[in-house]
Amino acid sequence: MADEVDIANENVLKHVEQMLAARQPANGGVCAEECEDCGEPIPEARRLALAGRGCLRCIECQGYHDRRRA
C-alpha cells in the first residue's frame, strides 16, 4: 500500500513542478521603468535582476505591497 501512495505522491509533485515551471509572470516578464505606485524611476539594477520575471514597483513600494499582503 505504501508503494502506491508513494507513487501517487511522486506523480502529484511532478505535476505541480511542471505547472509551476510553465506558468507565466502576471505582467509577461516586462519591467516598468517607473514605479506604478509612486512614479519614481525603477533602478536599472533592479530591472536587470528581475528580467524575465518582471517588476512594476520600486523596492520600497514592493516591500510595502508585500507587507500589506502578508
PyRosetta script that sets phi, psi and omega in degrees:
from pyrosetta import init, pose_from_sequence

init()
pose = pose_from_sequence("MADEVDIANENVLKHVEQMLAARQPANGGVCAEECEDCGEPIPEARRLALAGRGCLRCIECQGYHDRRRA")
pose.set_psi(1, -41.6)
pose.set_omega(1, -179.2)
pose.set_phi(2, -61.8)
pose.set_psi(2, -34.3)
pose.set_omega(2, 179.1)
pose.set_phi(3, -63.1)
pose.set_psi(3, -42.3)
pose.set_omega(3, 179.2)
pose.set_phi(4, -64.4)
pose.set_psi(4, -39.9)
pose.set_omega(4, 178.9)
pose.set_phi(5, -66.8)
pose.set_psi(5, -42.6)
pose.set_omega(5, 178.6)
pose.set_phi(6, -61.6)
pose.set_psi(6, -42.8)
pose.set_omega(6, 179.7)
pose.set_phi(7, -64.7)
pose.set_psi(7, -43.6)
pose.set_omega(7, 178.8)
pose.set_phi(8, -62.7)
pose.set_psi(8, -42.5)
pose.set_omega(8, 179.2)
pose.set_phi(9, -63.3)
pose.set_psi(9, -42.4)
pose.set_omega(9, 177.6)
pose.set_phi(10, -62.6)
pose.set_psi(10, -39.9)
pose.set_omega(10, 178.0)
pose.set_phi(11, -64.0)
pose.set_psi(11, -42.2)
pose.set_omega(11, 178.5)
pose.set_phi(12, -64.4)
pose.set_psi(12, -45.6)
pose.set_omega(12, 179.3)
pose.set_phi(13, -61.6)
pose.set_psi(13, -40.9)
pose.set_omega(13, 178.4)
pose.set_phi(14, -62.8)
pose.set_psi(14, -42.3)
pose.set_omega(14, 178.8)
pose.set_phi(15, -63.9)
pose.set_psi(15, -44.0)
pose.set_omega(15, 178.9)
pose.set_phi(16, -62.2)
pose.set_psi(16, -43.9)
pose.set_omega(16, 178.4)
pose.set_phi(17, -61.0)
pose.set_psi(17, -40.9)
pose.set_omega(17, 178.4)
pose.set_phi(18, -64.8)
pose.set_psi(18, -41.9)
pose.set_omega(18, 179.9)
pose.set_phi(19, -65.9)
pose.set_psi(19, -41.3)
pose.set_omega(19, 178.2)
pose.set_phi(20, -65.5)
pose.set_psi(20, -39.9)
pose.set_omega(20, -179.9)
pose.set_phi(21, -67.4)
pose.set_psi(21, -30.8)
pose.set_omega(21, -175.9)
pose.set_phi(22, -86.6)
pose.set_psi(22, -14.3)
pose.set_omega(22, -175.5)
pose.set_phi(23, -69.5)
pose.set_psi(23, 149.2)
pose.set_omega(23, -179.5)
pose.set_phi(24, -103.1)
pose.set_psi(24, 146.1)
pose.set_omega(24, 176.0)
pose.set_phi(25, -59.2)
pose.set_psi(25, 150.5)
pose.set_omega(25, -176.6)
pose.set_phi(26, -59.9)
pose.set_psi(26, -33.7)
pose.set_omega(26, -178.1)
pose.set_phi(27, -104.3)
pose.set_psi(27, 17.6)
pose.set_omega(27, 176.7)
pose.set_phi(28, 72.9)
pose.set_psi(28, 14.7)
pose.set_omega(28, 178.7)
pose.set_phi(29, 80.5)
pose.set_psi(29, 11.7)
pose.set_omega(29, -178.8)
pose.set_phi(30, -87.1)
pose.set_psi(30, 134.8)
pose.set_omega(30, 175.4)
pose.set_phi(31, -101.5)
pose.set_psi(31, 125.8)
pose.set_omega(31, 177.2)
pose.set_phi(32, -72.4)
pose.set_psi(32, 153.5)
pose.set_omega(32, 176.0)
pose.set_phi(33, -87.0)
pose.set_psi(33, -22.4)
pose.set_omega(33, 177.3)
pose.set_phi(34, -126.2)
pose.set_psi(34, 144.9)
pose.set_omega(34, 179.9)
pose.set_phi(35, -64.7)
pose.set_psi(35, 133.6)
pose.set_omega(35, -178.9)
pose.set_phi(36, -72.1)
pose.set_psi(36, -18.1)
pose.set_omega(36, -179.3)
pose.set_phi(37, -91.6)
pose.set_psi(37, -50.5)
pose.set_omega(37, -174.2)
pose.set_phi(38, -106.8)
pose.set_psi(38, -14.8)
pose.set_omega(38, 178.2)
pose.set_phi(39, 82.9)
pose.set_psi(39, -0.8)
pose.set_omega(39, 178.4)
pose.set_phi(40, -74.6)
pose.set_psi(40, 153.0)
pose.set_omega(40, 178.0)
pose.set_phi(41, -63.4)
pose.set_psi(41, 140.5)
pose.set_omega(41, 174.8)
pose.set_phi(42, -88.2)
pose.set_psi(42, 123.8)
pose.set_omega(42, -177.8)
pose.set_phi(43, -56.2)
pose.set_psi(43, 142.7)
pose.set_omega(43, -178.7)
pose.set_phi(44, -58.8)
pose.set_psi(44, -35.4)
pose.set_omega(44, 179.3)
pose.set_phi(45, -60.6)
pose.set_psi(45, -39.2)
pose.set_omega(45, 178.0)
pose.set_phi(46, -67.6)
pose.set_psi(46, -42.6)
pose.set_omega(46, 179.8)
pose.set_phi(47, -63.4)
pose.set_psi(47, -39.2)
pose.set_omega(47, 178.5)
pose.set_phi(48, -69.2)
pose.set_psi(48, -39.3)
pose.set_omega(48, -179.5)
pose.set_phi(49, -65.0)
pose.set_psi(49, -29.9)
pose.set_omega(49, -177.9)
pose.set_phi(50, -104.7)
pose.set_psi(50, 14.9)
pose.set_omega(50, 178.6)
pose.set_phi(51, -57.7)
pose.set_psi(51, 134.0)
pose.set_omega(51, -178.4)
pose.set_phi(52, 92.2)
pose.set_psi(52, -28.4)
pose.set_omega(52, 177.3)
pose.set_phi(53, -101.3)
pose.set_psi(53, -30.4)
pose.set_omega(53, 177.9)
pose.set_phi(54, 86.3)
pose.set_psi(54, 155.5)
pose.set_omega(54, 175.0)
pose.set_phi(55, -152.8)
pose.set_psi(55, 145.2)
pose.set_omega(55, -179.7)
pose.set_phi(56, -120.7)
pose.set_psi(56, -11.4)
pose.set_omega(56, -175.7)
pose.set_phi(57, -128.4)
pose.set_psi(57, 155.1)
pose.set_omega(57, 172.6)
pose.set_phi(58, -71.0)
pose.set_psi(58, 171.3)
pose.set_omega(58, -176.7)
pose.set_phi(59, -59.6)
pose.set_psi(59, -45.7)
pose.set_omega(59, -177.2)
pose.set_phi(60, -62.8)
pose.set_psi(60, -48.4)
pose.set_omega(60, -179.1)
pose.set_phi(61, -67.1)
pose.set_psi(61, -36.0)
pose.set_omega(61, 178.0)
pose.set_phi(62, -65.1)
pose.set_psi(62, -41.7)
pose.set_omega(62, 177.1)
pose.set_phi(63, -60.5)
pose.set_psi(63, -44.3)
pose.set_omega(63, 177.9)
pose.set_phi(64, -62.0)
pose.set_psi(64, -44.4)
pose.set_omega(64, 179.7)
pose.set_phi(65, -61.0)
pose.set_psi(65, -44.4)
pose.set_omega(65, -179.6)
pose.set_phi(66, -64.9)
pose.set_psi(66, -40.7)
pose.set_omega(66, 179.8)
pose.set_phi(67, -65.4)
pose.set_psi(67, -36.8)
pose.set_omega(67, 179.1)
pose.set_phi(68, -68.2)
pose.set_psi(68, -33.4)
pose.set_omega(68, 179.7)
pose.set_phi(69, -74.4)
pose.set_psi(69, -25.7)
pose.set_omega(69, -175.1)
pose.set_phi(70, -79.1)
pose.dump_pdb("model.pdb")
